[in-house]
Amino acid sequence: VYTPNPIAAAWPLKKGLVMLDVAMSTTTIGLSQRLSSQKKRLPGKWVMSADGRITDDPTVIFEEPSGSILPLGGPALGHKGFALGLLVEALTSGLCGFGRKDTPGRWGATVFLMMMDPAAFGGREEFTAESTWIAEACLKADPLDKRNPVRLPGQAALAKKRRCLKNGVELEPGIIEVLEKWSATLGVAVPIPI
């Protein structure tokens, strides 16, 4: 009925920032399409076939009749992801007044942006003092596995960005073929590997 409905947010610390980018579903359409085309399975039972079978086979969401991606929380706690997905729908399509009701059965995307200046509330310095304190407290928490310390949302992505800026972007299998098709369609050059 609705898409994975991602939420993205970022907020500053005294040094650095926290970045959040999560879908309100157990997986994304992009990952499901890629694994389906590669005849691979999802890492978990994150989708449901049209007849209600919970599975790790991403092809069920592209069949007729189509299955669906489970909401965040899966079978046991999916009511939370479902509610958050509806919140995203209200903040995007609802606030702009245009969405799925206008193009039923077709993919559509609407966006809601909200920016807040902490100075208008408790103050910027107080905000970053609070955000830094909680981030540092989380980073100091004892992990279950000492080899995998606690990290902040976005920390791995920022490290990956630094690696990519230095060494180039490693593409998933199959992406070059898609780029070649679009290159021919649009009459633009395919990116040159480094």
C-alpha positions as CSV (number, residue, x, y, z in Angstrom):
1,V,0.0,0.0,0.0
2,Y,2.8,2.4,0.8
3,T,6.6,2.5,0.3
4,P,9.4,1.9,2.8
5,N,9.0,5.5,3.9
6,P,12.5,6.5,5.0
7,I,13.3,9.1,7.6
8,A,16.6,11.0,7.5
9,A,17.8,13.4,10.2
10,A,21.1,14.9,11.3
11,W,22.1,16.9,14.3
12,P,25.4,18.4,15.5
13,L,27.7,17.5,18.3
14,K,30.4,19.7,19.7
15,K,32.6,18.0,17.1
16,G,31.0,16.1,14.3
17,L,27.4,15.1,13.9
18,V,25.0,12.2,14.1
19,M,23.2,11.1,10.9
20,L,20.2,8.9,10.7
21,D,18.7,7.4,7.5
22,V,16.3,4.5,8.1
23,A,13.3,3.0,6.3
24,M,10.1,2.3,8.2
25,S,10.3,-1.1,6.7
26,T,12.6,-4.1,7.3
27,T,14.4,-3.5,4.0
28,T,14.4,-1.3,0.9
29,I,12.9,-1.8,-2.6
30,G,16.4,-1.1,-4.0
31,L,18.1,-3.9,-2.1
32,S,15.2,-6.2,-2.8
33,Q,15.4,-5.5,-6.6
34,R,19.1,-6.0,-6.6
35,L,19.0,-9.3,-4.8
36,S,16.1,-10.5,-6.8
37,S,17.9,-9.8,-10.1
38,Q,20.9,-11.6,-8.7
39,K,18.8,-14.6,-7.6
40,K,20.0,-14.1,-4.0
41,R,18.1,-14.1,-0.7
42,L,17.6,-11.3,1.8
43,P,19.7,-11.5,5.0
44,G,16.4,-12.3,7.0
45,K,12.7,-13.1,6.5
46,W,11.8,-9.5,5.7
47,V,9.1,-9.9,3.1
48,M,5.7,-11.5,2.8
49,S,4.2,-13.3,-0.2
50,A,0.8,-12.4,-1.5
51,D,-0.6,-15.5,0.3
52,G,0.9,-14.4,3.7
53,R,4.1,-16.5,3.8
54,I,7.0,-14.7,5.6
55,T,10.2,-15.3,3.6
56,D,13.7,-14.1,2.7
57,D,13.0,-14.4,-1.0
58,P,12.8,-10.9,-2.5
59,T,11.1,-12.0,-5.7
60,V,7.7,-12.3,-3.9
61,I,7.3,-8.5,-3.9
62,F,7.7,-8.3,-7.7
63,E,5.3,-11.2,-8.6
64,E,1.7,-10.9,-9.5
65,P,-0.1,-10.7,-7.2
66,S,2.7,-8.9,-5.4
67,G,3.8,-9.5,-1.9
68,S,5.1,-6.8,0.4
69,I,8.0,-5.7,2.5
70,L,7.3,-6.1,6.2
71,P,7.2,-3.0,8.3
72,L,10.1,-2.2,10.6
73,G,9.8,-4.6,13.5
74,G,8.7,-7.6,11.4
75,P,5.9,-9.9,12.4
76,A,6.3,-9.4,16.2
77,L,6.7,-5.6,16.4
78,G,5.7,-4.4,12.9
79,H,2.9,-2.3,14.4
80,K,5.6,0.2,15.3
81,G,7.0,0.4,11.8
82,F,3.5,0.6,10.4
83,A,2.6,3.5,12.6
84,L,5.9,5.3,11.7
85,G,5.3,4.7,8.0
86,L,1.9,6.3,8.3
87,L,3.5,9.2,10.1
88,V,5.9,9.7,7.2
89,E,2.9,9.5,4.8
90,A,1.1,12.2,6.8
91,L,4.2,14.5,6.9
92,T,4.9,14.0,3.2
93,S,1.9,13.4,1.0
94,G,-0.6,14.7,3.6
95,L,1.1,18.0,4.2
96,C,1.7,18.7,0.5
97,G,-1.8,17.6,-0.5
98,F,-0.7,15.3,-3.3
99,G,0.3,11.7,-3.1
100,R,-0.9,8.1,-3.5
101,K,-4.6,9.1,-3.7
102,D,-3.8,11.0,-6.9
103,T,-1.8,8.2,-8.6
104,P,-3.0,4.9,-7.2
105,G,-1.0,1.9,-8.2
106,R,2.0,4.1,-9.3
107,W,5.2,4.9,-7.5
108,G,5.3,8.4,-6.2
109,A,7.5,10.3,-3.8
110,T,6.9,13.4,-1.7
111,V,9.3,14.9,0.7
112,F,8.9,16.8,4.0
113,L,11.8,18.9,5.2
114,M,12.0,20.4,8.7
115,M,14.9,22.4,9.9
116,M,15.1,23.7,13.5
117,D,17.6,26.2,14.9
118,P,18.4,25.2,18.5
119,A,19.0,28.9,19.2
120,A,15.2,29.4,19.0
121,F,14.8,26.8,21.8
122,G,17.3,26.1,24.6
123,G,20.3,27.6,22.8
124,R,22.9,26.2,20.4
125,E,25.6,25.6,23.0
126,E,23.1,23.9,25.3
127,F,21.9,21.7,22.5
128,T,25.3,20.5,21.5
129,A,26.3,20.0,25.1
130,E,23.2,17.7,25.5
131,S,23.7,15.9,22.2
132,T,27.4,15.4,22.8
133,W,26.9,14.1,26.3
134,I,24.4,11.4,25.2
135,A,26.5,10.5,22.2
136,E,29.6,10.1,24.4
137,A,27.6,8.1,27.0
138,C,26.5,5.7,24.3
139,L,30.0,5.3,22.9
140,K,31.3,4.5,26.4
141,A,28.7,1.7,26.9
142,D,30.1,-1.8,27.2
143,P,29.3,-3.7,24.0
144,L,28.3,-7.3,24.0
145,D,31.2,-8.0,21.6
146,K,34.4,-6.0,22.3
147,R,35.3,-6.4,18.7
148,N,32.2,-4.4,17.7
149,P,32.1,-1.3,19.9
150,V,29.0,1.0,20.0
151,R,29.0,3.5,17.2
152,L,26.8,6.5,16.4
153,P,24.3,6.5,13.5
154,G,26.1,7.7,10.5
155,Q,29.6,7.0,11.9
156,A,30.2,4.1,9.5
157,A,28.7,6.0,6.5
158,L,31.0,9.0,7.2
159,A,34.0,6.6,7.4
160,K,32.9,5.0,4.1
161,K,32.6,8.5,2.5
162,R,36.2,9.3,3.5
163,R,37.4,6.0,2.0
164,C,35.5,6.6,-1.2
165,L,36.8,10.1,-1.6
166,K,40.3,8.7,-1.2
167,N,40.0,5.4,-3.1
168,G,36.9,5.8,-5.3
169,V,33.5,4.2,-5.0
170,E,33.1,0.4,-5.2
171,L,29.9,-0.5,-7.0
172,E,27.7,-3.4,-6.3
173,P,27.6,-6.2,-9.0
174,G,25.2,-5.3,-11.7
175,I,25.3,-1.6,-11.4
176,I,27.6,-1.1,-14.3
177,E,25.2,-2.9,-16.6
178,V,22.4,-0.6,-15.5
179,L,24.6,2.4,-16.0
180,E,25.5,1.2,-19.5
181,K,21.8,0.8,-20.4
182,W,21.0,4.4,-19.2
183,S,24.1,5.7,-20.9
184,A,22.9,4.4,-24.2
185,T,19.3,5.6,-23.6
186,L,20.4,9.1,-22.5
187,G,23.4,9.4,-24.9
188,V,25.9,10.2,-22.1
189,A,29.2,8.5,-21.3
190,V,29.5,5.7,-18.9
191,P,31.5,6.7,-15.8
192,I,35.1,5.6,-16.2
193,P,36.5,3.2,-13.5
194,I,39.5,4.3,-11.6
